[in-house]
Structures are given as C-alpha cells and as structure tokens.
Amino acid sequence: MTTVTEVRPARRRPRRRGAWLVITLLVIVGLLVAAEVTARIVTPQIIRDRIVENVGLPADQKIDVDIPAPLLLPLLVVGQLPEIRLTADDVELNGITADVDVTAQDVPMYRDADWSGANATVVLNQAQTRALLSKVDGFPVDSVTLNPPEVAVDTDVRVFGASVPVGVSLSADARDGEIVLSPTTFRLAGADLSADALRAQLGPLVGSLLEEWPVCVAQYLPKALTLTGVTIEDRGIVADFEIDSSILRDKAAQASGSCSDAS
C-alpha cells in the first residue's frame, strides 16, 4: 500500500511588518538628525541676536557663537547650555573698539536664571590702546607704544630751552575697577634712571611722568562687567572681566557703567 505524504508550502515570514519597522526607525532618525542640524544653525543666531539687542551692538556686528556639545537638541529640551563661547572682532562700545572673547557656563535658554560663571577677555591693539588713552587728561598718547610686558612712553622735556628726550616704562594693573599704569623705569638721554634720580636731575620739569595714570574702562562697557586683571602682550592690552548673569535680563546691568561705579 502506498502512503501519500501531503506537502504543504512553507509559511512566509511577516517581512512586511519588519520592513515598516525599519522604515519608521529610519524616518525617526532622519527627523532627529534634521532637528539637530536645524538647532545647530538656529541656536547660535538666536544667541547672537540676543547679545546684539541686550548690549546695544550694531545690527551687523559679526559674532561667532560656539556651543561645544556633541548633541545640542537634548540641551535645548532641558533649557540649559553647559558652555558657550563667543568671539567678536572690532567690537565698538561707546567710541572704543576692541576684540572680545566670552566664555559662559550653564547658560539658561528660556527662563530667568543665573549662569554659573562667565568671563570676557578684551584685547586692544596699539591703535585701539592709543584711542583709549586719548580719553585720559594729559596723557602723552602720541608717544605711546606697546613694549610687552609694559607700555612705553617717549617724550621730550624742555630744559633751559633745550629738548631732552625722556622715556618711561609703565606697568599695567587692575585696581578698583580701573586699569592703572604705573611708572617702573625711566630713560634720560638714553641712560636708565630711577624715579628719584630723574627727580633729582629734572625736578619739577618731569611733571606728571612720575605719577600713576588711572584709566577708567567702566564707561565703555556694561555695568555687569567687573575688571579682574590686565596684562600687556604682543597682541595688545589684554583685560579680563567677570560677567554677572544679571546682564541676561536686567536693563541696568546691560547699560554702560561709569568711572564712579569703578571706584
């Protein structure tokens, strides 16, 4: 007797469901990538526009905004950026131009909150330094050169009708919110002298050469900035500031300071 075995066709796997799952995942990933790219483009522009508005910079001021984070989108959802870095060249503030770098930590995006810290570095080259020092009464700005780590001043003193060349080296310090230039060494007719020796040689003719020169910078910057240090480098006068987070929301902190605020 012959046995007949029934052969049934193999059951097909549900490929269609798996394909839709893959497509859905690809769409989600694509949307997330697109959202991340959009955030990378839009967020720096929003930050830049807010800075221009709050500080009163020209509308066409170029500001480079760097957000050093591997993924930006989750940070925007949380509403806080761990760090932002701002760089701007030739920033004009109340008649003084300088290059500015800012770094801020834990910056809130959507609410009135404080950041954990922010610092600014302001750099003035030799021409910009002269423009700043021209605001100081009596300072011989035309003879100023940067000679790191000091500022050099070369001028002439009239002695019995003759012109005697005098050079002064000035150190720079941050003191009570001001840049203070203090004489350290002197040169008379090419010879180095101490302050006492110069005074003995020329007496009252030296005038203000032996004095300190306070340079107020508060009037050019928002009140939220506090001067913490200053150095003379090859690139120029480098001034460091702390920035209070009140500048994010307080109109008074965004307004320019004054010399009385610094003292």
C-alpha positions as YAML, in Angstrom:
chain: A
units: angstrom
residues:
- id: 1
  name: MET
  ca: [0.00, 0.00, 0.00]
- id: 2
  name: THR
  ca: [1.41, 3.37, -1.00]
- id: 3
  name: THR
  ca: [1.47, 6.18, 1.59]
- id: 4
  name: VAL
  ca: [0.85, 9.66, 0.26]
- id: 5
  name: THR
  ca: [2.55, 12.45, 2.19]
- id: 6
  name: GLU
  ca: [0.95, 15.88, 1.93]
- id: 7
  name: VAL
  ca: [3.50, 18.59, 1.18]
- id: 8
  name: ARG
  ca: [2.42, 21.97, 2.44]
- id: 9
  name: PRO
  ca: [4.03, 25.22, 1.21]
- id: 10
  name: ALA
  ca: [6.43, 26.87, 3.66]
- id: 11
  name: ARG
  ca: [4.87, 29.62, 5.70]
- id: 12
  name: ARG
  ca: [6.09, 33.01, 4.70]
- id: 13
  name: ARG
  ca: [7.68, 35.25, 7.32]
- id: 14
  name: PRO
  ca: [5.99, 38.55, 8.06]
- id: 15
  name: ARG
  ca: [8.52, 40.58, 6.10]
- id: 16
  name: ARG
  ca: [6.14, 43.46, 5.54]
- id: 17
  name: ARG
  ca: [5.92, 44.25, 9.26]
- id: 18
  name: GLY
  ca: [9.71, 44.22, 9.63]
- id: 19
  name: ALA
  ca: [10.12, 46.48, 6.62]
- id: 20
  name: TRP
  ca: [7.71, 49.04, 8.06]
- id: 21
  name: LEU
  ca: [9.57, 48.94, 11.35]
- id: 22
  name: VAL
  ca: [12.86, 49.67, 9.61]
- id: 23
  name: ILE
  ca: [11.30, 52.48, 7.59]
- id: 24
  name: THR
  ca: [9.78, 54.00, 10.74]
- id: 25
  name: LEU
  ca: [13.11, 53.91, 12.54]
- id: 26
  name: LEU
  ca: [14.86, 55.49, 9.57]
- id: 27
  name: VAL
  ca: [12.28, 58.27, 9.44]
- id: 28
  name: ILE
  ca: [12.67, 58.95, 13.17]
- id: 29
  name: VAL
  ca: [16.46, 59.03, 12.89]
- id: 30
  name: GLY
  ca: [16.21, 61.31, 9.88]
- id: 31
  name: LEU
  ca: [13.92, 63.70, 11.73]
- id: 32
  name: LEU
  ca: [16.24, 63.77, 14.73]
- id: 33
  name: VAL
  ca: [19.26, 64.46, 12.52]
- id: 34
  name: ALA
  ca: [17.37, 67.21, 10.72]
- id: 35
  name: ALA
  ca: [16.30, 68.71, 14.06]
- id: 36
  name: GLU
  ca: [19.91, 68.60, 15.33]
- id: 37
  name: VAL
  ca: [21.20, 70.29, 12.18]
- id: 38
  name: THR
  ca: [18.49, 72.94, 12.42]
- id: 39
  name: ALA
  ca: [19.30, 73.55, 16.08]
- id: 40
  name: ARG
  ca: [22.99, 73.97, 15.20]
- id: 41
  name: ILE
  ca: [22.04, 76.63, 12.66]
- id: 42
  name: VAL
  ca: [19.28, 78.47, 14.51]
- id: 43
  name: THR
  ca: [20.52, 78.50, 18.12]
- id: 44
  name: PRO
  ca: [23.77, 80.45, 17.51]
- id: 45
  name: GLN
  ca: [21.77, 83.05, 15.56]
- id: 46
  name: ILE
  ca: [19.29, 83.41, 18.42]
- id: 47
  name: ILE
  ca: [22.14, 83.86, 20.92]
- id: 48
  name: ARG
  ca: [23.88, 86.36, 18.64]
- id: 49
  name: ASP
  ca: [20.69, 88.41, 18.17]
- id: 50
  name: ARG
  ca: [20.05, 88.46, 21.91]
- id: 51
  name: ILE
  ca: [23.57, 89.75, 22.59]
- id: 52
  name: VAL
  ca: [23.25, 92.49, 19.97]
- id: 53
  name: GLU
  ca: [19.94, 93.59, 21.50]
- id: 54
  name: ASN
  ca: [20.99, 93.44, 25.15]
- id: 55
  name: VAL
  ca: [24.39, 95.13, 24.78]
- id: 56
  name: GLY
  ca: [23.39, 97.60, 22.09]
- id: 57
  name: LEU
  ca: [25.82, 96.46, 19.40]
- id: 58
  name: PRO
  ca: [25.41, 97.37, 15.71]
- id: 59
  name: ALA
  ca: [22.90, 95.16, 13.92]
- id: 60
  name: ASP
  ca: [25.57, 93.94, 11.51]
- id: 61
  name: GLN
  ca: [28.11, 93.05, 14.23]
- id: 62
  name: LYS
  ca: [29.70, 89.69, 13.41]
- id: 63
  name: ILE
  ca: [29.77, 87.33, 16.40]
- id: 64
  name: ASP
  ca: [30.97, 83.74, 16.22]
- id: 65
  name: VAL
  ca: [28.99, 81.50, 18.59]
- id: 66
  name: ASP
  ca: [30.41, 78.10, 19.51]
- id: 67
  name: ILE
  ca: [28.47, 75.57, 21.58]
- id: 68
  name: PRO
  ca: [30.94, 72.74, 22.38]
- id: 69
  name: ALA
  ca: [28.49, 69.88, 22.86]
- id: 70
  name: PRO
  ca: [28.25, 66.59, 20.91]
- id: 71
  name: LEU
  ca: [24.44, 66.87, 20.76]
- id: 72
  name: LEU
  ca: [22.61, 70.18, 21.02]
- id: 73
  name: LEU
  ca: [18.98, 69.09, 20.76]
- id: 74
  name: PRO
  ca: [18.75, 67.42, 24.22]
- id: 75
  name: LEU
  ca: [20.28, 70.53, 25.79]
- id: 76
  name: LEU
  ca: [17.63, 72.72, 24.20]
- id: 77
  name: VAL
  ca: [14.94, 70.43, 25.58]
- id: 78
  name: VAL
  ca: [16.43, 70.81, 29.07]
- id: 79
  name: GLY
  ca: [16.80, 74.56, 28.51]
- id: 80
  name: GLN
  ca: [20.42, 74.97, 29.60]
- id: 81
  name: LEU
  ca: [23.71, 75.02, 27.68]
- id: 82
  name: PRO
  ca: [26.75, 73.74, 29.62]
- id: 83
  name: GLU
  ca: [29.04, 76.19, 27.83]
- id: 84
  name: ILE
  ca: [29.01, 78.78, 25.09]
- id: 85
  name: ARG
  ca: [31.95, 80.65, 23.58]
- id: 86
  name: LEU
  ca: [31.61, 83.97, 21.80]
- id: 87
  name: THR
  ca: [34.23, 85.67, 19.64]
- id: 88
  name: ALA
  ca: [33.89, 89.08, 18.02]
- id: 89
  name: ASP
  ca: [36.49, 91.31, 16.40]
- id: 90
  name: ASP
  ca: [36.39, 95.10, 16.22]
- id: 91
  name: VAL
  ca: [33.51, 95.50, 18.65]
- id: 92
  name: GLU
  ca: [32.67, 99.18, 19.10]
- id: 93
  name: LEU
  ca: [31.42, 100.20, 22.52]
- id: 94
  name: ASN
  ca: [30.86, 103.91, 23.14]
- id: 95
  name: GLY
  ca: [33.67, 105.03, 20.87]
- id: 96
  name: ILE
  ca: [36.24, 102.39, 21.87]
- id: 97
  name: THR
  ca: [36.95, 99.40, 19.61]
- id: 98
  name: ALA
  ca: [38.37, 96.07, 20.77]
- id: 99
  name: ASP
  ca: [38.34, 92.32, 20.13]
- id: 100
  name: VAL
  ca: [36.22, 90.37, 22.61]
- id: 101
  name: ASP
  ca: [36.13, 86.70, 23.67]
- id: 102
  name: VAL
  ca: [33.49, 85.45, 26.11]
- id: 103
  name: THR
  ca: [33.04, 82.07, 27.78]
- id: 104
  name: ALA
  ca: [29.95, 81.31, 29.87]
- id: 105
  name: GLN
  ca: [28.94, 78.15, 31.74]
- id: 106
  name: ASP
  ca: [25.47, 76.70, 32.44]
- id: 107
  name: VAL
  ca: [23.64, 79.29, 30.37]
- id: 108
  name: PRO
  ca: [19.82, 79.29, 30.74]
- id: 109
  name: MET
  ca: [17.89, 79.47, 27.48]
- id: 110
  name: TYR
  ca: [14.24, 80.05, 28.34]
- id: 111
  name: ARG
  ca: [13.90, 81.28, 31.90]
- id: 112
  name: ASP
  ca: [15.15, 83.98, 34.24]
- id: 113
  name: ALA
  ca: [18.01, 82.13, 35.86]
- id: 114
  name: ASP
  ca: [21.70, 82.67, 36.55]
- id: 115
  name: TRP
  ca: [24.63, 81.07, 34.84]
- id: 116
  name: SER
  ca: [27.34, 79.52, 36.99]
- id: 117
  name: GLY
  ca: [30.03, 81.82, 35.64]
- id: 118
  name: ALA
  ca: [31.13, 83.93, 32.69]
- id: 119
  name: ASN
  ca: [34.35, 85.69, 31.76]
- id: 120
  name: ALA
  ca: [35.36, 88.06, 29.00]
- id: 121
  name: THR
  ca: [38.76, 88.90, 27.54]
- id: 122
  name: VAL
  ca: [39.01, 92.27, 25.82]
- id: 123
  name: VAL
  ca: [42.05, 92.95, 23.63]
- id: 124
  name: LEU
  ca: [43.07, 96.40, 22.36]
- id: 125
  name: ASN
  ca: [45.87, 96.61, 19.81]
- id: 126
  name: GLN
  ca: [48.27, 99.55, 19.75]
- id: 127
  name: ALA
  ca: [45.97, 101.84, 17.75]
- id: 128
  name: GLN
  ca: [42.98, 100.94, 19.92]
- id: 129
  name: THR
  ca: [45.09, 101.46, 23.05]
- id: 130
  name: ARG
  ca: [46.00, 104.95, 21.89]
- id: 131
  name: ALA
  ca: [42.33, 105.69, 21.28]
- id: 132
  name: LEU
  ca: [41.55, 104.63, 24.86]
- id: 133
  name: LEU
  ca: [44.44, 106.58, 26.39]
- id: 134
  name: SER
  ca: [43.47, 109.69, 24.42]
- id: 135
  name: LYS
  ca: [40.50, 109.95, 26.80]
- id: 136
  name: VAL
  ca: [42.88, 110.36, 29.78]
- id: 137
  name: ASP
  ca: [43.59, 114.02, 30.52]
- id: 138
  name: GLY
  ca: [47.21, 114.98, 29.98]
- id: 139
  name: PHE
  ca: [48.43, 111.57, 28.84]
- id: 140
  name: PRO
  ca: [51.09, 111.84, 26.08]
- id: 141
  name: VAL
  ca: [49.21, 109.45, 23.83]
- id: 142
  name: ASP
  ca: [51.09, 110.30, 20.62]
- id: 143
  name: SER
  ca: [54.29, 108.79, 22.01]
- id: 144
  name: VAL
  ca: [52.80, 105.53, 23.32]
- id: 145
  name: THR
  ca: [53.98, 102.14, 22.09]
- id: 146
  name: LEU
  ca: [53.37, 98.66, 23.43]
- id: 147
  name: ASN
  ca: [56.57, 97.06, 24.72]
- id: 148
  name: PRO
  ca: [55.42, 93.85, 26.47]
- id: 149
  name: PRO
  ca: [55.12, 93.37, 29.34]
- id: 150
  name: GLU
  ca: [54.88, 97.16, 29.70]
- id: 151
  name: VAL
  ca: [53.74, 100.31, 27.92]
- id: 152
  name: ALA
  ca: [56.49, 102.64, 26.70]
- id: 153
  name: VAL
  ca: [56.17, 106.41, 26.53]
- id: 154
  name: ASP
  ca: [58.83, 108.51, 24.81]
- id: 155
  name: THR
  ca: [58.52, 112.25, 25.12]
- id: 156
  name: ASP
  ca: [60.61, 115.41, 25.42]
- id: 157
  name: VAL
  ca: [61.17, 117.74, 28.36]
- id: 158
  name: ARG
  ca: [62.29, 121.33, 27.88]
- id: 159
  name: VAL
  ca: [65.38, 122.10, 29.98]
- id: 160
  name: PHE
  ca: [66.82, 125.62, 29.67]
- id: 161
  name: GLY
  ca: [65.31, 125.91, 26.23]
- id: 162
  name: ALA
  ca: [66.70, 122.59, 25.03]
- id: 163
  name: SER
  ca: [64.63, 119.48, 24.29]
- id: 164
  name: VAL
  ca: [65.73, 116.49, 26.37]
- id: 165
  name: PRO
  ca: [64.31, 113.05, 25.42]
- id: 166
  name: VAL
  ca: [62.75, 111.16, 28.33]
- id: 167
  name: GLY
  ca: [61.39, 107.62, 28.19]
- id: 168
  name: VAL
  ca: [59.08, 105.97, 30.71]
- id: 169
  name: SER
  ca: [58.08, 102.31, 31.05]
- id: 170
  name: LEU
  ca: [54.64, 101.77, 32.59]
- id: 171
  name: SER
  ca: [53.31, 98.56, 34.11]
- id: 172
  name: ALA
  ca: [49.58, 97.81, 33.95]
- id: 173
  name: ASP
  ca: [47.46, 96.59, 36.87]
- id: 174
  name: ALA
  ca: [43.76, 96.16, 37.58]
- id: 175
  name: ARG
  ca: [42.85, 98.19, 40.63]
- id: 176
  name: ASP
  ca: [39.39, 99.14, 41.91]
- id: 177
  name: GLY
  ca: [37.86, 98.54, 38.51]
- id: 178
  name: GLU
  ca: [40.40, 100.65, 36.63]
- id: 179
  name: ILE
  ca: [43.50, 99.97, 34.55]
- id: 180
  name: VAL
  ca: [46.32, 101.70, 36.41]
- id: 181
  name: LEU
  ca: [49.54, 102.48, 34.52]
- id: 182
  name: SER
  ca: [52.46, 102.90, 36.93]
- id: 183
  name: PRO
  ca: [55.99, 104.11, 36.01]
- id: 184
  name: THR
  ca: [58.68, 101.48, 36.60]
- id: 185
  name: THR
  ca: [61.82, 102.68, 34.82]
- id: 186
  name: PHE
  ca: [62.96, 105.90, 33.18]
- id: 187
  name: ARG
  ca: [65.41, 106.80, 30.44]
- id: 188
  name: LEU
  ca: [67.07, 110.19, 30.24]
- id: 189
  name: ALA
  ca: [69.14, 110.83, 27.13]
- id: 190
  name: GLY
  ca: [69.48, 107.06, 26.67]
- id: 191
  name: ALA
  ca: [70.52, 106.26, 30.27]
- id: 192
  name: ASP
  ca: [68.28, 104.27, 32.65]
- id: 193
  name: LEU
  ca: [67.36, 106.12, 35.84]
- id: 194
  name: SER
  ca: [65.29, 105.52, 38.94]
- id: 195
  name: ALA
  ca: [62.39, 107.82, 39.76]
- id: 196
  name: ASP
  ca: [64.44, 109.54, 42.48]
- id: 197
  name: ALA
  ca: [67.37, 110.07, 40.12]
- id: 198
  name: LEU
  ca: [65.08, 111.52, 37.46]
- id: 199
  name: ARG
  ca: [63.51, 113.84, 40.01]
- id: 200
  name: ALA
  ca: [66.96, 114.95, 41.16]
- id: 201
  name: GLN
  ca: [68.03, 115.62, 37.58]
- id: 202
  name: LEU
  ca: [64.96, 117.49, 36.35]
- id: 203
  name: GLY
  ca: [63.00, 118.39, 39.46]
- id: 204
  name: PRO
  ca: [59.53, 119.78, 38.71]
- id: 205
  name: LEU
  ca: [60.22, 119.65, 34.97]
- id: 206
  name: VAL
  ca: [59.29, 115.97, 34.88]
- id: 207
  name: GLY
  ca: [55.69, 116.97, 35.58]
- id: 208
  name: SER
  ca: [53.31, 114.02, 35.58]
- id: 209
  name: LEU
  ca: [55.85, 111.49, 34.29]
- id: 210
  name: LEU
  ca: [56.36, 110.15, 37.81]
- id: 211
  name: GLU
  ca: [52.66, 109.75, 38.52]
- id: 212
  name: GLU
  ca: [50.31, 106.82, 38.11]
- id: 213
  name: TRP
  ca: [47.73, 107.03, 35.36]
- id: 214
  name: PRO
  ca: [44.28, 105.58, 36.19]
- id: 215
  name: VAL
  ca: [42.39, 104.59, 33.06]
- id: 216
  name: CYS
  ca: [38.66, 104.11, 33.54]
- id: 217
  name: VAL
  ca: [37.12, 101.48, 31.26]
- id: 218
  name: ALA
  ca: [33.76, 101.11, 33.02]
- id: 219
  name: GLN
  ca: [32.16, 103.87, 30.96]
- id: 220
  name: TYR
  ca: [32.64, 101.87, 27.76]
- id: 221
  name: LEU
  ca: [31.26, 98.54, 28.99]
- id: 222
  name: PRO
  ca: [28.03, 97.17, 30.52]
- id: 223
  name: LYS
  ca: [27.77, 97.52, 34.30]
- id: 224
  name: ALA
  ca: [27.64, 93.74, 34.65]
- id: 225
  name: LEU
  ca: [31.35, 93.52, 33.73]
- id: 226
  name: THR
  ca: [33.96, 93.76, 36.50]
- id: 227
  name: LEU
  ca: [37.64, 94.20, 35.66]
- id: 228
  name: THR
  ca: [39.74, 91.45, 37.26]
- id: 229
  name: GLY
  ca: [43.13, 91.60, 35.54]
- id: 230
  name: VAL
  ca: [45.20, 93.27, 32.84]
- id: 231
  name: THR
  ca: [48.43, 92.40, 31.02]
- id: 232
  name: ILE
  ca: [50.45, 93.84, 28.16]
- id: 233
  name: GLU
  ca: [51.08, 91.27, 25.43]
- id: 234
  name: ASP
  ca: [52.28, 91.29, 21.84]
- id: 235
  name: ARG
  ca: [48.69, 91.39, 20.63]
- id: 236
  name: GLY
  ca: [47.89, 94.43, 22.80]
- id: 237
  name: ILE
  ca: [46.45, 95.36, 26.18]
- id: 238
  name: VAL
  ca: [44.56, 92.31, 27.44]
- id: 239
  name: ALA
  ca: [41.89, 93.00, 30.05]
- id: 240
  name: ASP
  ca: [39.96, 90.22, 31.82]
- id: 241
  name: PHE
  ca: [36.45, 90.66, 33.19]
- id: 242
  name: GLU
  ca: [33.89, 88.71, 35.17]
- id: 243
  name: ILE
  ca: [30.34, 89.00, 33.85]
- id: 244
  name: ASP
  ca: [27.38, 88.94, 36.21]
- id: 245
  name: SER
  ca: [24.43, 86.96, 34.91]
- id: 246
  name: SER
  ca: [22.14, 89.92, 35.59]
- id: 247
  name: ILE
  ca: [23.17, 91.08, 32.11]
- id: 248
  name: LEU
  ca: [20.78, 88.45, 30.74]
- id: 249
  name: ARG
  ca: [17.66, 90.26, 31.96]
- id: 250
  name: ASP
  ca: [18.45, 93.49, 33.86]
- id: 251
  name: LYS
  ca: [18.42, 96.67, 31.76]
- id: 252
  name: ALA
  ca: [20.52, 98.46, 34.37]
- id: 253
  name: ALA
  ca: [23.21, 95.77, 34.16]
- id: 254
  name: GLN
  ca: [23.17, 95.99, 30.36]
- id: 255
  name: ALA
  ca: [23.67, 99.77, 30.39]
- id: 256
  name: SER
  ca: [27.13, 101.31, 30.31]
- id: 257
  name: GLY
  ca: [28.88, 101.86, 33.62]
- id: 258
  name: SER
  ca: [30.70, 104.95, 34.81]
- id: 259
  name: CYS
  ca: [34.01, 105.82, 36.40]
- id: 260
  name: SER
  ca: [32.25, 106.41, 39.71]
- id: 261
  name: ASP
  ca: [30.95, 102.82, 39.58]
- id: 262
  name: ALA
  ca: [34.53, 101.56, 39.25]
- id: 263
  name: SER
  ca: [35.87, 103.48, 42.23]
...
